[in-house]
Every structure is written in structure tokens, then in C-alpha cells.
Amino acid sequence: MAVELDLADIQGNILTPYGKLGFPKGRIMLFHIDRGDWGRQFVTDLLPMITTALRWKSWDNIPTGKIAVTRPKVTVNIAFTWYGLLALGIPTRTLSRMPDEFIDGMTSRAPMLGDDFNGPKWKESWDEVWASPGLHPESVHILIMLNAQMNPDGSADADLETQTGAIETLSREIGGVRLLTGHNPPGQQKQQFQELSALLEHKLDGTVTALPKEHFGFTDAIGDPVFDGQYPGGHEQTIATGNGALDGNGTWRPLATGEFLLGYPDEAQEIAGAAMPHDFSRNGTFMAYRKLHQNVAAFKSFLDKTAEQFGAIAGIENLDHARETLMAKMAGRWSDGVPLSLAPTFAEWNEFKDKLKHMPDSKAREAALADFKFHYPKNDRGEPNPLDDPDGIRCPLTAHMRRVNTRDMLDPSGGQKGSVLNNRRRILRRGLPYGESPEGTLDEDEHGIVMLIICAGLFRQFEFVQQQWINYGNDSRAGNDTCPIVGNHSDGTPGGINGPKAKFVIPTDPASGHLPFVVEGIPQFVETRGGQYFFVPSMTALRMIGMGVVDPT
């Protein structure tokens, strides 16, 4: 039986990826609580502003079911660090039942996550606002995220400023809650907020379009997991192929709700232990906030320098084609999102794009894209399948996409039943890019992406993927090689923190007569600039926090 969620009790950013559903502008506000009683009043007065998961008329083709509210111009959502909950006076018994990793906080676990990319002084490169965790008088306690619609000229809807001003005014009038500044590297001009925006395309008619891209040029925000109850009318079943879980009969189904929301059965058919009382945890979840700086110039320079070598080994004479193919091999997808397992060569990629152009019917296009299910070893019936790729000939085993969602690659049954291990490591990705990266941009410029990673178990889901699959290569048969795009890349310096120079191997079909391509000395493309772990409460829990009536007995 499908799960029926209490949408009015769940914060909207858990179920809805605002960024790709018409809210391409965003802003992060961070606060410190000096007085718990005033902090509780602040939370109470914010309640009418919080955006829930109640459905509004959508601009895409996803059914909405019963329309309960008007689509807002700006969404507002709130989350708390463990020390923020402590400052609000949450009982010790409740706090002690929180997961260890949430209590520790992301800063203390940064080396395990691969965030120490530049050695012992890694923290010196973090934004000032994240430099003081724990009991420090400047530590982050509350995160408020706003997502806004966009005007035709590319600016954010005016309601973003209005809502920001209302929250700022509320914190000043109540007192005891301070807005923290410093969303900037040490020594640079202090930034009051973390501004976010989709990358924009300026058209000849003067209008501006939000692009589903990130600064390296890849199409982003695709391939998120689908879970039971996420959409009305069982719509998640129709889009579960490739994004859900395989049952024992080779049929795709949505993932269990408890992988992403507390208080529901997970893939182990268990309801994970959570902080008491039950209503404090139910319909809430956890979130990892990660500001990831992208070294765009280093990435482009690496592609330009390496493409010629790769083309010579792989037999690709056209330098532009070699560059695009190298980029795709690193990601596991072409720059527009088409998977390598479906179109492994530049020519096949263009043929596939041309096929889609001549499909005006959306259902036909969806059918053509159904092969995004990525069966790596075998297909649903265990029969030979041209998309099978157990050795990474089409899509390298260590490509970014295969690392973050292994699908059936680790299934000991050969891909016929799916992978229970993979099903329990899925994460929801929210967030938006920040900054701009025009032609000639430097790595010192401010540009990257703010990732909001949502899951019910930070340790079992996010931290496992980050440590084991992104920053370690054993499951991909690659030893200590990390992800070629977002991994912690050692420079091979004697006595360095990661050993030999980072490398990436692109296998080749033995029948082709070409050798595998091995590139060594991959620069650091992505650097963490700060972040923390947060609890995203339900509306019920927010009311309990505001009233100061959390009773763990």
C-alpha cells in the first residue's frame, strides 16, 4: 500500500527540489542564539512563513493531486544544528538520542569526508561564518533558506528582499538571535548572506533563462532518488525506473520512505531509532550543508591539456570530440545528461540528440530516455543486454555517476535483483550554484555550488557515499583512486596526506586495438568552503520547540 504523507507537517524542501521547479534564485541566512527563550519566540513567529509540502499548481508535468495552497513567490525553510537545539533548551534526553555524527558536526568529521584536501591547514580556507563550531559565541545555530522565482531580466522576485527583511526585522525586534555574516573566504569583504542562483542564459530578446547547469558545464539536478509517497496518485511508480529500487523480480519500485523521512519504515523494513518524543522526530530529517568551491579554470585547463593525449590513445582525431568524450568519461554522462551507457561515443551521442529533436511528443521522448535505468552487469531478466557494462567499457567504473549511485553494479546476483547496499545509500540533493564563471574566470573567483544533502541517516547514507565511494576506489576496482571530479586529489607531494598523484583510468574494448588511457596528476577541482549538519524538523516539532514543551518521557 502506498504511503500517504502528512504534507502539512513536512517542510517543503524535503519533497521538492525548488531549484529546478521554478525557483532558480536562493539565499541562505545563518543565525546564532544568545538566549533560548527569545530563540524560541523567534521560531514561533517564523512558523507562518515556513513553506510546507502542501501541493501547489506545478509548472512541469508532474501531477499535483489536490491543490491545497497557492504557489508562493518565495519559499522559506528552517533547520538547526545540534548546538542550536541545545541553545533552544531542548531536553538533554532528547538531544542525547540524536545520531552521533549530527552531534559531532561536519567540521569534526571533515578529514573522514575528504575535506582536508590541502593538509593540516584545511580549515583556513573555509568561509569565516563556518570557522567557529560548537560552543563558540559565533557558531551557527539556525539555517534559513529562501528560494525565489525569477523575473524575465534574471533578477530574483522582489518578494525575496521583502521576506529577507521580514526575517531580519523579526530577529532584531525579538533580540537574543543574531544574524551571522561572513559567507566569504578569510580576509575578504564580509557577505551578509550566501547568495544562490542558477546559471543564466541571456537571449537576444533581452529575456533570461535559468539553465540546469553547474560551473563545469554539466547538466545537474538529475537522477535524484524517488521514494514512496513523494508524489500524488502514485506518480513515483511511473518514474522509479533507474531512480528507485529493483525488487527481487527485476521490477522497479520507489525507495522506502524511511530512507529520507524519520518515523517511517526504511529499506530494511525498520523504523530507525530517533530522538524522543516520537512526534519530535517524525516527518523530520537530516541535512548536510556543503559549500563547494569549483576551480573552473583548473578544470578547463586540465581538459584542454589532456584531451590531445586521450584522443591519441583512444583513436579520436578531432580535438573537440576528444575533449567532450574525456569530460563525459569523467562524469559518466555527456554534458547534456545523456548517459554513456546509452551513447558511449561522440557520434552515438549526436545521433541520440538528433533522435530526440524529432520527437515532439513528450511521451515518446520519455520512452527514448527510459534507458537511463543503467543496468550495468545484466538486465532485469539476466539476459544479454547491449547496455551491460561490467568492466566499464562504456562508462568507467570510477566515473562520478557510477560512484554516487552504483545501481546494480555491486549486486552479487549479477544485477537481477538490484543492490540492497545501493538502496540504503541514496541521498536527496538540493541546492543551487553560487557566483559566475564567465570566459576567463580564475580559480580565485567565487563560484561553485551549495549542496543540501537530505537523508534520514547522515552516517549510513551521506558519509558512506562521500568516504567510501567518492574518496575511495576499492568498490570500483580502483584501489585508492578517488572520484575524478569531486574527489580529494593528492598532488603526490612527498609526505602528502593522500599518497601518490591522483589518477583516473578509462578502460577500452580489447577488440578495438586501443590501450586503456591513464591520466595521472589530476588537480583539485572541488574544494569544501564550509558547512555543517542540520536537523530539519516537522511543523509539529517546530511548534514544540517554539513553545518549549519537548517532553522526552
Secondary structure, DSSP 4 states (H G I P E B T S, - for coil): ------GGGSBHHHH--GGGTT--EEEEEEEEES-HHHHHHHHHHHGGG--BS-----SSSS---S--SPPPSEEEEEEE-HHHHHHTT--HHHHHTS-HHHHH-TGGGHHHHT--TTGGGGGGGS-GGGS--TT-TT---EEEEEEE-B-TTSPBPTHHHHHHHHHHHHHHHH-SEEEE---S-TTSPP-SSEEEE-EEEE-TTS-EEEESB-TTS-B-S-----BTTSSGGGHHHHT-TTTSEE-TTS-EEPBPGGGTSTTS--TTS-----SSSHHHHTT-EEEEEEEEEE-HHHHHHHHHHHHHHHHHHHT---HHHHHHHHHHHHHSB-TTS-BTTT--SHHHHHHHHHHHHT--SHHHHHHHGGGGG--SS--TTS---TT--TT-SSS-TTSHHHHH--TTTT-TTSSSS--HHHHTT--EEEEEEEE---TT--TTS-EEEEEEEEES-IIIIIIHIIIIIIS--GGGT-TT---TTTS------TT-SS-SPPEEEE---GGGTPPPEEEE-----EEEEEEEEEEE--HHHHHHHHHT-----
